[in-house]
Amino acid sequence: MGITIAQWLLSQWATAVPGRPTVCLACDGKSALQACFDRVSIAPTMEQFDIISTIRAILHESNIAFLPEHVTGHQDKKVTRPLTWLEERNIEAEELAVAYRQQLSNYARQHPENPRFFHEPAALFIKGVKQSSLQSERVQELVALPLLQERWNRYHTVPPGAEDEIDWPLL
């Protein structure tokens, strides 16, 4: 996480910086950037609640003034003018993200590990998978549906062969 790295670098290399240093925090996800810097409260049911609340806590506790800046993504494929420094860094970050997704794919994993972030007061794991938002319908589906399927199989409530015809996610 770039924010944490900026804080660490400042603590290691510039321990006696007078005032509050300013660091530009650029992102090609405009809604993600806004969600992290907005002063509007967020709910645990919000998508990516875990990472957004963690970033907000770090920003609040930091002695660095972070200035958000939106960078339009994929500029290497869209413009003919020379790219800005931030656009070039964004392209590098995209290439690293693609390489990381490929690495996950090579290990037959769809998603990276998502441990509890150090600023999270709590996290919900269901069958070893961390839930990044706490939407009651989704949590109920992940907890209750496997148990319901197991019960129906045990008591032969659903005839053999019909189980494949059931739209389980719809339940």
Order of alpha helices (4+ residues) and beta strands (2+ residues): alpha-beta-alpha-alpha-beta-alpha-beta-beta-alpha
